[in-house]
Amino acid sequence: MMIPVGLPAGIVQVSAVWERAAADSRGVVPIAHGAGTQLDHPFLIGFARALRDDGFSTVRFNFPYSEAGRRMPGPAAHAILTWRAVVERIRADAPGAPVFVCGKSYGGRMASMAVAEGLDVDALVYLGYPLHPPGKPEKPRVEHLPAVSPPQLFVEGTKDPFVQPLSQLEAAVASCQDARIAWFEGGGHSFEVKGRKRPADEVGASVAPAVTAFLLEAAAR
């Protein structure tokens, strides 16, 4: 399906894939891709499939820059407007269903910025939050996180160069209103483990159980 996004220069359409859980849905999880990829990345496909097996409907979608075939992200404001449009569409098509936003790397950071600016969701999940550029811990991307009020789960690999040193992420999470970390030992930025080759969709599915447990707890509040 296509979702219209109102940007300052006009309305653009972005692709989205809404896949319903086989059983009664426990909620809807919109999933944003990372920088340089699109909604059809195997990691996201495997992750979304595992969530549906656990009873959550999923919506994978593109940002305007990736829809246009570009690899470099556009302005953050465009991504925030896209998140707003996606959640608005979900609320219209699934009234009353919990909405748990989720993003891989860049997509998750853009979700956090949208929620910090007032986007109403039930919880957030970050798959490899890009705390800072690799090798540049002096440039953290955390100033908005304390303004995020819904529960947050940071799913992180302990070898991810975007969160070294790990204590810096732990301090950032401690500054949040309601947040926790699910560590994946030896995992890199995309949860790859050195010396252990696995298909990307299998890796994506492997992080879903931690996310499901968190979302069930958030839904029960």
N, C-alpha and C positions, 0 to 999 in steps of 0.2 A: 504494500500500500504506500501511498505518498502522504506526507504530512506537510501542510503549508507553514512556513516560518516567516514572520514579518520582520525583515531586516530594515535598517534605515534607508537603504536604496530601493526597497520594494520587497514583494513577497517572492520567496523561492520555495521550491518543493524538495523535500529530502525523502529518500527511500527508507522504509521501515518494514520489518518482518515481525508481525504479531503472531505468536504461536501459543495456543491455549493448552493448558495442562489437561491430561486425559481425565483426571478425577476433578472433583470440585476444587476450584482454584483457591489457594490460600492467600492470594494476592497477586499483584502484577509487578514484575521486575523489569523496568526499562534498563537496557544495557548499552552503554556508550563505548565506542572503540577508542584505542589509543592513537596518538599522533602517528601519521604515516600509514595507517591501516584503514579498513572499512568494516562495515557490519558483518561481512562474510568471512572474517578471519577465523581459521579453524579453532583457535583457542576459545573464541566467543561462542562458536557453534557448539563445541563440546560442553562448555560451562552452562550455556542456556539449556541444552538437552538434559543435563543432570538436574538442574533446578526444576524443569517440568516433570521429571520423574518423581521429584519430591513434592509435587502439587502446586507449583507456582507457574503462572503464565509468564511469558517473557516477550519483550519487545526490543529487538535489536534495531538500531537506526544509525544513519550517517549524519555527520555535521555538514553544513553547506560547503565547506572547502573540499571535503573528501567526495561529496556528491558531484562536485565540479571536476574531479579528477586530479586535484592538487594534493601533494603530500604534506606540505607545510601548513600548519593550522592558521586560520584566519584570526581576526580580533576575538579576544575573550568574550566581548559583549555579544558577538554573533553566536557563540556556543551557549551562552547563558540564555539567549532568546530561544535557541533550539530546544534546550532542556524545558523551558517553560511551555513551548508548543507541544512537545511530546507528552508531558504530564497532563496538560489540558486535554489533549485528545484521549488519553487513557481515562481520565475522570469522566469525560463525556460518554465513552463507549462502555465503561465498566463502573457505573456509579456505585459508590459505597465500598468498592474494593480497596484494601490497603495498597499503597504504592510505595515500593521500596526501590530507590534509585541506586544504580550500580554503574561503575565505570572502570575501564582498564586505564591506568596511568593518567594521561591527559584527560580522558573522558570523565574519570572520577574527580579530578581536581576541578574541572568545570562544573560538575554537579555540586560540589561543596560551595563553590562561589555563588551558584544560583540559589542554593538554600540559604546561605548567609545573607543574601539580598532579599529573602522573603518567600522563596518558592516553598510551598506547603507539601511535605512528603512525610511518610511514616518512619523511615530510617534510610541510612546511606551505607553503601559498601564500596570500599576502594580496593581494587585489585592491583596492587603495586603502586601506591601513592607516590608521585614524583616529588619527594620532599625538597629536593634541590637538584640542579644539574650535576651529573656525575663529576666527582672531584672538586665540587664547589660548595661545601657545606656552609660557607659564609653567605650564601644566597638562598636562605630558606623561603619556602612558599607556604607560610603558616599564619600570616597575620589575620586572616579572616576566620580561621577554624574555631576560635572561641565563640564566634557569633552563631555557630551552627547548633541549634537546639535539639533536633531529633537524635536518636541513638546513632552512633557511627561505629563501623567495623573497618579497621585497617588490616587487610590481608597482605602480608609482606614476607618475602623471602629474606633469609638472614644474610645472603650474599648479594643482595640488590645494591648496585652502586649508587642508586638514587637515595638511599637512606643510611649511608655510612657517615658517621658512626651511628650504630643502632640507638645509642643513648639519646641522640638528638631527636629521633622520632618518638621515643618514649617520653621525652620532655614535652614535645608538641602535643601528644595525645593526653598527657596529664593536664594540659592547659584547657582542654575541651570540657564542655558541660557533661557529656555522656559519651565516652568513647573507650574502645579497647583495641588490642592488637591480637591477631591470630598469626603467629610466626610459623613459617614453613622452613624447617632446617635445611640449609644448603641451597635454597632456591634463589635464583637470580631474579631479574626484573620481571620476566615472564614465567617465573617459577620453574625454569629449567634447572636441572641439577647436573653439575659437572660429572662426566663419566657415566651418566644414565640417560640414554637416548630414548625419548618417548614421543609419539605423535602429539602435535600441539592440541588436538581436540581431547586427547586423553589427559594431558596436563590440565587443561581447563576444567574437565570433569572432576579432577582430583581435588580441586579447591572448593568444590560446591558443598560438601558436607559441613564444613565450618561455617559457610554462609547460611545454609539452611538452618542450622542450630541457632544462629544469631537472629535470623528473621522470625523464627517461631517464637523466640523469647520476646522480641520487639512487638510482635502482633498480640501477644498475651497481655501486654501492659494496659 
